[in-house]
Amino acid sequence: MNHVNLIGTVGTIPRLAKDGSGKQVARFILSTKEDYLDASGTLKARNFKHLISAWGRWIPIVVEFGKEGVELAVEGRLTTRFYNSNGKINYITEVEVNDLIVM
């Protein structure tokens, strides 16, 4: 099963682009935070940045509500794509939106 649930804040304004077949996509960064105790028992925080891609009916919602600092709950699946740059293959893993809630 390929299933991802994230709750975080929008870190970048969504950018519209087109894929290789001409379909429109909105991509943005979602920042999440994880608290944990280190070896000495001190509370620490880790911040993570996730690339999110929204397709179809989610594009207008993401564009309207996807302002920096807005809290979102994203449910989706992991996808990986690649591109060739100067003979080097680069991989990008992102979360493709299946459902989205503005908190």
N, C-alpha and C positions, 0 to 999 in steps of 0.2 A: 504494500500500500504506500502510495506517495502522497502524504498529507502534511501540511504545515499550518500552524496557527501562531500568529504573532500579534502582540499588542505593543504599540510604540508610538513615537511621534514622527511626523513628516520632517525629514531632514533637508530635503531639496524640493523646490517647486517642480511638479511633473513636467517633463519635456515630451512633446509629441514627435513621433518619428514614423517611418514606414519600414516594414520588413521587406525582404527580397521579393515577395509576391505583391507588394503594394498595399498590404493591410496596415491600417493605422494602429499604433500602440502608444500608450503613455507610460513613461518610466520615471521612477523617483526612488529616493532612498528613504527607508523607514529605519529609525534608530530605536533599538531596544536596550534595556538595562537589566543586568542580573546581579543581585547581591549574593555574596558568599562570605564565609569565614576563612581567613588564611590559617596557616599552620599555628600561629600564635593566638588565634581566637579573635583577631581583630576583624570587624566588619569592613569589607571592601566592596567595590562596585566595578563591574565590567560593562563597557558599552559596546554594542555591536551595530554594524550598519548592514542592512539587507537591501539588495536591489529588487525592486518590485516592478512587475510589468502588468498593465491593465489593458484588456482588449475589449472590443465591442461595446456593449452597454455600460461597461464600467468607466470608459474614457470620460464622458461628460461629468460623471460624479467625481472622479479623481481630479479633473481640471477645476471644477467648482469648489470643492472642499479641501483639496490638497495643498493647503498653505503651510509654510514652515511653522512647526510647533503644534499643529493640530494632531490630536490623538486619534489613531485609527486601530481597529481590529481587522486583521487581514487573515482570511482563510484561503489556502490555495495549494499549489503543488510546486515542487522544485523542477526546474528545467535547466538544461545546460546547452549553451550554443558556443560556437567557436568561429574564429575568423583568422585569416592568415595575414600577418604584418611583416613585411621584409623577410619572408621565408620562415618566420616563427609562428607556430600555431598558438593562439591565445584562447583560453576558455573563460566563459562567463557563466556563473550560476545565479539564477534569479528565482524569485517566487512569482508564479503566474496566478493572478487573482481569480478565485472562484466565487468569493463572497467578501463583502467589505462593509464595515459598520463605522460610521463617524461617531466617536465617543462624546 
